[in-house]
Amino acid sequence: MSCTNLELHLGILFISVMIFTGTLCVGDTDPLDVAAINSLYVALGSPPLQGWKPIGGDPCLELWQGVSCVFSNITALQLGGTNLGGQLGSNLDFPSIIEMDLSNNHIGGTIPSTLSPTLRNLSLSDNQLTGGIPDALSSLTQLSDLSLKNNLLDGQIPDTFLQLTGLMNMDLSGNNLSGQLPPSIGNLSSLTTLYLQNNQLSGTLFDLQDLPLQDLNIENNIFSGPIPPKLLTIPNFRKDGNPFNTTVIPSPLAASPSPVALARSPEESPWKVANSPSTSMKAPTLAVARRSFKAKSIFWIAGGGFLIFIALGICLLMSWCFKRRPENKNYKKHNVGVDSGPLHKHTCSDSSFEATNDEEKAEKASLVYGVPNRRTNLIRNVPDEQEIHVKTVSATSECKTVYELNNTRWGSKLPPLQPAPPHPLPIIPGEKFIINPAISTKVTERQIIMSSVKVYTVATLQQYTNSFCQENYIGEGTLGPVYRAELPDGKLLAVRKLNATASMGQNHEQFLQLVSTISKIQHANIVQLMGYCAEHSQRLLVYEYCNIGTLHDALHTDDELQIKLSWNERIQVSLAAAKALEYLHEHFQPPIVHRNFRSANVLLNDKLEVKVSDCGLGSLLSSGFAGQLSGRFLTANGYSAPEFESGIYTKQSDVFSFGVVLLELLTGRKSYDSSRPLGEQFLVRWAVPQLHDIDALSKMVDPSLNGAYTMKSLSRFTDIISSCIQHEPEFRPAMSEIILDLLRMM
């Protein structure tokens, strides 16, 4: 063989080896991985990710952005903070994936039920995910880190942790999760970090007491107590903002000590004794226990007798002192019914109340500062809510006036009255609570007028909403969930529970100022504020209830309500909503920018009368994380004006959002619909090129109208929409001009 032929064969052999080696090292990506990543790409709305394709491709060989592989399998997706939108789709079942990080994006929709059981790290935090946590978590037996924080998840935490014994870190904070902790959470034997803050979780914490936790945050929930002692030993335990009961957990030994319990070593905990698999004892041990029990009994009997002797001596001494005190009728009359001590404790004199007996007087005295009745050491039944009619004198000043009159009447030199400090009260199921009048005092001191606004307690609202149960859940907003509340007389109210992100950076007085502002908003087409609650770090707003639902539901659901919205009724809805915005922009002082106008905030009652909600909450939507969240929500759902991307939001921005709602009324389409083709998902982008095309316009109209409108009316309505959604804010009309245009169509 010549040298030339030899070199040729060696070259072919070398190329073959390289191809074979390359195939072994990289190879084509597993078809199941390709199908899953293609599905994810389409669900995300085909974002500009390097190399990604909706069909086919080779992610491992082509080095797609954020994709890591081992041989031919995708093992990691790292796409945190890449400005992704859309949804997760229904297929995340990558056969060999270990890590999935899609955090800090704008992804909406629900978490799919198909998750790969090979996952060890799953982070979907800081998105806009809705719905509940799927039961599919139970299949992730290799999971060690789970983060779903700062989303819009709701419902209960599923009872799916039985097999997740390797889970070390779990963060579910900043959502709207409710209900009690699932029992299987006690099986997370490796869990060291658990974040549950800023939700609506309730119940007790006993399922957590045996976990190896080093970092536990449960702030701003509705957990009740008592707190298990073991949790208090956790190095980083944060629990503020929960209505914990301060009752001490009674020890099982405190009742009648049994020989079995006495025979145990003192180091062993009582509940371990109670749950011991065997209670049998050997005879010598039992005898020792009995002798020890007899000795202790003798000791306690002797000690008890000594204490009784001392108590009798003290009683005799006090009786002798009282007999020597000179009788003073005025003194007795002034102190009747007050068992809490002398008058220098600054309790309002009971003579200021026309009570019939001592116990009733003591109760009414306790109402002054909202403290428990010291006679019985219990909180007596009081009305469920108090209605504030702020006049010229606050509750404290009225109390002070009566106090001074009594001082003059009885000729006593009493110390000046000082307002009592707020008295935090634990929430105990079934109890009624007294509202701290210090709240109304601050309101009057700041000259905040809140006419006919009721102050509710957390306990009362829990009673009216059945502990904020899922059956009373109405819907979710940017600022927090809304629940239906039923009063004892059958009247219905809507309770919005402000989440922690909405209240962040706002102190108590600022919240009261906000309530005062909202209470002054009085318009036939704006939802009226009926009351509020500011107790135990919880902030809730109580509104009138609209029993039909929202305009969004009327237009975009398949129920019979959509049929009732004829063309004329749609014009009337538009006019009523426009009047609400006009009132906020041009008549209320100082003017209010809504900042969150959308069809879901246009409520309807049984007469199809319009009530716009979330008015006056712009200060909560414009600050901090809540502002970012609301901005992302408006942008992702197609309601935000172009200038909003630069952080500017004015009355003209409200006009743009109003124009989007008019487009929904015209077309029957959602402002953003991911189920439609890519070019039709955002309503404004799809509609603008067709608004002035007569042929295209007739095809845009909601088919459910069946042509029951005139072309003249349709043309005028389209002109109004076009003026509202102008790109430049200065070209958009004022709401008063829009109202005139709508009136011409009637």
HELIX and SHEET records of a PDB file:
HELIX    1   1 CYS A    3  CYS A   25  1                                  23    
HELIX    2   2 PRO A   31  ALA A   43  1                                  13    
HELIX    3   3 PRO A   59  GLU A   62  1                                   4    
HELIX    4   4 ASP A  135  SER A  139  5                                   5    
HELIX    5   5 PRO A  183  ASN A  187  5                                   5    
HELIX    6   6 PHE A  206  LEU A  208  5                                   3    
HELIX    7   7 PRO A  229  THR A  233  5                                   5    
HELIX    8   8 PRO A  252  ALA A  254  5                                   3    
HELIX    9   9 PRO A  259  ALA A  263  1                                   5    
HELIX   10  10 PRO A  270  ALA A  274  1                                   5    
HELIX   11  11 ALA A  283  ARG A  324  1                                  42    
HELIX   12  12 LYS A  329  ASN A  335  1                                   7    
HELIX   13  13 LEU A  343  LYS A  345  5                                   3    
HELIX   14  14 ASP A  350  SER A  352  5                                   3    
HELIX   15  15 ASP A  358  TYR A  369  1                                  12    
HELIX   16  16 ALA A  395  TRP A  410  1                                  16    
HELIX   17  17 ALA A  438  GLU A  445  1                                   8    
HELIX   18  18 VAL A  458  TYR A  464  1                                   7    
HELIX   19  19 GLN A  470  ASN A  472  5                                   3    
HELIX   20  20 ALA A  500  SER A  503  1                                   4    
HELIX   21  21 HIS A  508  LYS A  520  1                                  13    
HELIX   22  22 LEU A  551  HIS A  556  1                                   6    
HELIX   23  23 LEU A  561  LYS A  564  1                                   4    
HELIX   24  24 TRP A  567  GLU A  582  1                                  16    
HELIX   25  25 TYR A  583  HIS A  587  3                                   5    
HELIX   26  26 SER A  599  ASN A  601  5                                   3    
HELIX   27  27 GLY A  618  LEU A  621  1                                   4    
HELIX   28  28 GLY A  624  ALA A  636  1                                  13    
HELIX   29  29 PRO A  642  SER A  646  5                                   5    
HELIX   30  30 LYS A  651  THR A  667  1                                  17    
HELIX   31  31 LEU A  678  GLU A  680  5                                   3    
HELIX   32  32 LEU A  683  ALA A  687  1                                   5    
HELIX   33  33 VAL A  688  GLN A  690  5                                   3    
HELIX   34  34 ILE A  694  MET A  700  1                                   7    
HELIX   35  35 PRO A  703  LEU A  705  5                                   3    
HELIX   36  36 MET A  711  CYS A  724  1                                  14    
HELIX   37  37 PRO A  729  PHE A  731  5                                   3    
HELIX   38  38 MET A  735  MET A  745  1                                  11    
SHEET    1   A 9 VAL A  67  VAL A  70  0                                        
SHEET    2   A 9 ASN A  73  GLN A  78 -1                                        
SHEET    3   A 9 GLU A  99  ASP A 101  1                                        
SHEET    4   A 9 ASN A 121  SER A 123  1                                        
SHEET    5   A 9 ASP A 145  SER A 147  1                                        
SHEET    6   A 9 ASN A 169  ASP A 171  1                                        
SHEET    7   A 9 THR A 193  TYR A 195  1                                        
SHEET    8   A 9 ASP A 215  ASN A 217  1                                        
SHEET    9   A 9 ASN A 236  ARG A 238  1                                        
SHEET    1   B 4 ASP A 154  GLN A 156  0                                        
SHEET    2   B 4 ASN A 176  GLN A 180  1                                        
SHEET    3   B 4 GLN A 200  GLY A 203  1                                        
SHEET    4   B 4 ILE A 222  PHE A 223  1                                        
SHEET    1   C 7 GLU A 385  ILE A 388  0                                        
SHEET    2   C 7 VAL A 453  TYR A 456 -1                                        
SHEET    3   C 7 LEU A 529  GLU A 535  1                                        
SHEET    4   C 7 GLN A 538  GLU A 544 -1                                        
SHEET    5   C 7 LEU A 492  LYS A 497 -1                                        
SHEET    6   C 7 PRO A 481  GLU A 486 -1                                        
SHEET    7   C 7 TYR A 473  GLU A 476 -1                                        
SHEET    1   D 3 GLY A 549  THR A 550  0                                        
SHEET    2   D 3 VAL A 602  LEU A 604 -1                                        
SHEET    3   D 3 VAL A 610  VAL A 612 -1                                        
END                                                                             
